[in-house]
Amino acid sequence: MRAQGLIRRTIAWTLLMVILPAAISLTAMADSDIVVVTNEYRAVFADRLRFTLAIESATPIVEATLRYRRGEGPLITRVPVPITPGQHVVAEYVRPLDRGEIPPGTTMTYHWTLVDQEGTKHHTEPVAFVYEDDRFDWRMISSPEITLLWYEDEEQARSLFDDAMAALRRLEDEIGVHMEQPVRIYAYQKSADMRAALFAHSEGYDARVLTMGVVVSDDTLLLLASHRDAHLTIAHELSHVVVGFATDNPYSDLPRWLDEGLAMYAQGELQEANQRALARSIRDDTLISVRSLSGYTGIPEEVDLYYGEVHSLVEYLIRTHGKEKMTELLATCREGIRQEDALTRVFGFGLDQLDSDWRASLGLGPRGEAQPSSDPRPSPEKSPAACSLIPLLSLMGLAGALPHGPRP
């Protein structure tokens, strides 16, 4: 891949471009006596990034610095690169990558800064490229809202694309939230294929946990397309993306019972394992309180119950108060207001009253006393673990937990 002048060409989003070099050949930098001989990048998925610059300069160059960033965020990585000062300079930087460190589809932008012996700084213009999983021959099915990328089973891919579009319509029609920007879905055929794109946990964790779907950035999710419950996973994870956009703010996260409840609601009918756990808990009057649903209990045996409860709770709110109130609640959460205040503003009651009303709708009386909150956030500051980055998991050995499980 080549660009003339000062790299004035902006590189479009194109599949499989990451392993191709970007080069400037014998081109003078503006307002200087520097000629760029080579400016190359090379990305090897889940392995490394390599940046190489070679220049000729009338005035000896004494410093070279590479600056690069991921996406459109303000964070820029600055790397001083050792060189041999002189009129002919070659600078190279290799950045090792851990698996899952950079999600596929991430736009990378970089430029070089050179300093000559007189202290004058010279800059190349930014070069953009897309970091892709180049191991597969990706093909795509797209709409204005969704691009689904696949590489093996077209019939399966088209079915999943239809599932994704149906999930979006359900979110719009029944919850009142809309897709605010396009989303990419990478449909991996095998768990081993997807593993290189996933963040590495401990060896024991990776051996015990099957990740069926995960949101890896604001607009990208990975999916294990061959799993029998992929159609549920895609609806679940798309809900996290759409609701995440609808409630994004720098102050607080959406309560987990609301985020996961909406994702379960987006899947459609509650699965049998969750229905059984919910029915058993209603019968025994052992429901987890709404306050405790704000965080995970950490008890593996309560996985199915947790997801059954949050589905039931969100379904109750929508059925009783209407989708307009749910839409209003999400808009209020977008202001960064904590859940107690948001519920009071929209519905006129807080968490404890919601708990009592919901229990009554299930034929249960009030609790003996309110349970303390297990919400791990001690202050209004935004939690560092955004829900849009958490995978939907199946924990091996937990009967009936598939496809739902606790967040790591």
Secondary structure, 3 states (H helix, E strand, C coil): CECCCCCCCCCCCCCCCCCCCCECCCEECCCCCEEEEEEEEEEECCCEEEEEEEEEEEEEEEEEEEEEEECCCCCCEEEECCCCCEEEEEEEEEEECCCCCCCCCEEEEEEEEEEECCCCEEECCCEEEEECCCCCCCEEEECCCEEEEECCCHHHHHHHHHHHHHHHHHHHHHHCCCCCCCEEEEEECCHHHHHCCCCCCCHHHHHHEEEEEEEEECCEEEEECCCCCHHHHHHHHHHHHHHHHHHCCCCCCCCHHHHHHHHHHHHCCCCHHHHHHHHHHHHHCCCCCHHHHCCCCCCHHHHHHHHHHHHHHHHHHHHHHCHHHHHHHHHHHHCCCCHHHHHHHHHCCCHHHHHHHHHHHCCCCCCCCCCCCCCCCCCCCCCCCCHHHCEEEEECCCCCCCCCCCCC
